[in-house]
């Protein structure tokens, strides 16, 4: 039991998105990390990876609502850069899964736009909004970035 707890702390402390990941069960956090690592190694991406990105974006959104836009902002930047961007460039089981991943990424980038706006960085926020729109258009779900 102790080793399990210490392993969880070590894993969370080295995770770029540890603030949000702390709200998930340990087994699911490890599953998310394993899926991302496998996708980076060339494994085909499926709906499990899409669901993991959606879950993490939802957790960051909940933190934003509870604690304000600046809370967890740098962790979201790292998560999008280090985990989501490589997933978006990966190989997919189908075009529909690729489109779903781009849509999920667009939602995360849109949230980062809000967080940047809350931090008083309106120019940066605008660039994130434009990027989230581009992801939404590429996904084929152009009205979904703000949902």
Secondary structure as UniProt FT lines:
FT   HELIX           2..14
FT   TURN            16..17
FT   HELIX           18..21
FT   TURN            22..23
FT   HELIX           26..40
FT   TURN            41..42
FT   HELIX           47..67
FT   TURN            69..72
FT   HELIX           73..79
FT   HELIX           80..84
FT   HELIX           85..88
FT   HELIX           95..118
FT   TURN            119..120
FT   HELIX           122..139
FT   TURN            142..143
FT   TURN            145..146
//
